[in-house]
Amino acid sequence: MWNWLPRLAKPSDLRKAGVMGMNRRNYDIIAPNNDRRLYPLVDDKVKTKTLANKIGISTPGLIGTIEHQYEVKNILEIVRERKDFVIKPAQGSGGKGVLVILDHNGDTFTTASGRSVSYAEIYQHISNILSGLYSLGGRYDVAVIEELVHFSDIFKDYSYQGVPDVRIIVYKGYPAMAMTRLPTKASEGRANLHQGAVGVGLDIQTGEALHGVQWNEPVTRQPDTGADLMGIKVPYWREHLIIGAKAYEMTGLGYLGADIVLDAYRGPMMLELNARPGLAIQIANGKGLRAKIREIDKFYPQGLTPEQRVDYVLSLKY
C-alpha cells in the first residue's frame, strides 16, 4: 500500500501520484483561495475561539489570558480553582509553546509527561510566549490559558498521555481529507507529527483508519501501547465534518485545516484552525490531495449549507 510514495521518488512520479508539494500548495491553492487579510482570524487562537462560539461551534473554555509581562505573576490566581489546564501562545503553530498541566499543588506543577515544573519555570514559559519565542514571525504574543480537554476513552489505547485530535483539510467548504494525530512518548504528549506523534489517515466518509505513519515511516501499531491503529473508527464523524465545513463560512478561507478534539463530556470541539495546513496528511492517507481538489472544483455543487456539503460528501459512491 506504500508503493504509491517511494522513499526516493522522482518529482514527476509524485506528480503522477497526485501528491501536492509545498510550492503547488502555496501558489496554486493557498494564494487564490486564502485572502491574507483573513489570516489573523485563524492565526490568533483567541479570535478563532470567539468566532467559533458565536456560530455555535464548541471549543475548550477560555480560563484567562496574559497580555503583558507585569501580568505574569497573576498565573497562580488565574488557575487557583483549576486542577488541570493548558498554556499556549495565541499565535503559535506546530504545537510550539503548548504546555499541558495535569495537576498543581501550590507552586509545583505536573505536566502531561509527568515532569514536575516549578512556578519559576511556568513564569519563564509565559514570559517566553509574550516575547514571541513561539509565535508566527516572532511577533509579541499573548498567553492563553484554557480548559484541558478530557479525551474520550475511545482513544485511550491509541494515545500516550496527551490529547489526540482529528485534522480535516477543508477545500471550498468541503471536507477533502482527514487524519487523526496521536500523541506518543516521543512527542511528549503533543499531537504534532513533526515532534513524533503518529498520524493515521481516516476515510473521509466513515472516519475509519486507512494507514498509520510516524516520522514519515509506516506503522500499524501505537509505539507506546501496542494498540492496533487499524482498529480506529472516530465516533460522531458527521459532527466532526460539520465543524470543519462551518469553518469555511466562519473564516472565508477556501483552504484550511480544522483541528478537532473529542471531549468525553462535550463531544467534538474545535481546537484551532490553520490557513497553511501541512502536507503530511497525504502520507497518512496513502494518496495525494491534487485529485480530490480537482474533483471538488469540477463536480461538487455550490451554494449548499455546511450540513448539506457534509451530507453530499457522505453520500458519494466510490
Helices and strands as residue ranges (DSSP letters): H 11-16, H 22-24, I 25-30, H 31-33, G 36-38, H 40-43, H 45-54, E 62-66, G 69-74, H 75-78, E 85-89, E 99-105, E 108-111, E 116-118, H 119-131, G 136-138, E 143-146, G 153-155, E 165-171, E 174-182, G 193-195, E 198-202, E 209-214, E 217-219, G 229-231, H 237-251, E 255-263, E 267-274, H 281-285, H 290-299, H 306-315
